[in-house]
Amino acid sequence: MSDSGFPAPDSGKSQPGGGGCLAAFMLLIGIVLLLPGLCALLFGGASIFARHTDPGFVPFILVGLLVGAGGVVLIRAAVRRFRR
């Protein structure tokens, strides 16, 4: 093997420092993404308890729940990154 002059890649170790700003940004975006999920839960629950569900709102409720789930995933990733 020849030496190409590039440093050898480390074995999956993260760089020290520099993760605080990204984790805070991920946390902020995750909280913003939770809002559509909470609205979907509110409107979806209200339509179920009112016993009249307009079929036109079901896709919007599902998309809101999916966006909210993405926010939860992003928050969990930010918290894990911050704890390192």
N, C-alpha and C positions, 0 to 999 in steps of 0.2 A: 504494500500500500504506500502510496506517495503522500507526502504532507502537502496539503493544499494551502496552508497558511491560515485557515479558519480555525477558531477554537472548537474543541470537541463539545457537542451538546451535552448538557448535564442531564441526569437521569430523572427528569420530571419535577425537579425542585423549582419552586417559584422564586422569583426575584425578591430580595429583601426590600421592604418598604414599597411605597407607591400604590398600595391597594386601598387606602382609605378614601381617596376622592372617588374612585370608581365604585366602591361599595356604597358610598353615600348617594351617588347619582343613580345607581341601580335601585336603591331603596326608595328614592324619591319617585322614580318612574313607576316602580311597582305599586306605590300608594296611589298614584294617579290612575293606574290601570284597575285598581280595585273599585273605583267609583262606578263604572258601568256594571260591574258584577253585582254591587250592592243595589243599584237601581233595578237590575233585572230580577233580583230576589224580591224586592219590594213590589214591583208591578206584577210579577208572576204569582207571588203569594196572594196579592190582593185579588187578582182575577180568579184564582182557584177558590178562595173563600167566598167570593161573590157569586160563584157558580155560573159565571158566564165568561168563557174564554173565547175571544175573537181569534180565529185561526190566522189572521193576518199578523198578529203580534207575536206568535210563537217563534218565528225565525229571529226576530229582534231580541227576544228574551234569551234564546239559546246562544246567539252571538255575544250578548252581554255577559252571560255566564262563562263563556269560553275566554273572553278578554279578562274577566275577573280572575279566572283560574291561572291565566298567564301572569297576572300581577302577583298572585301568591307564589308562583314558581320563581319569579324574579326577586321577590323579597327574601325567599328562603336562600337563594343563591347569594344574595348580598350579605345576609347574616353569616353564612358559612365563610364567605370571603373575608369578612371583617374579623371573624374569630381567629383566623390563621395568624 
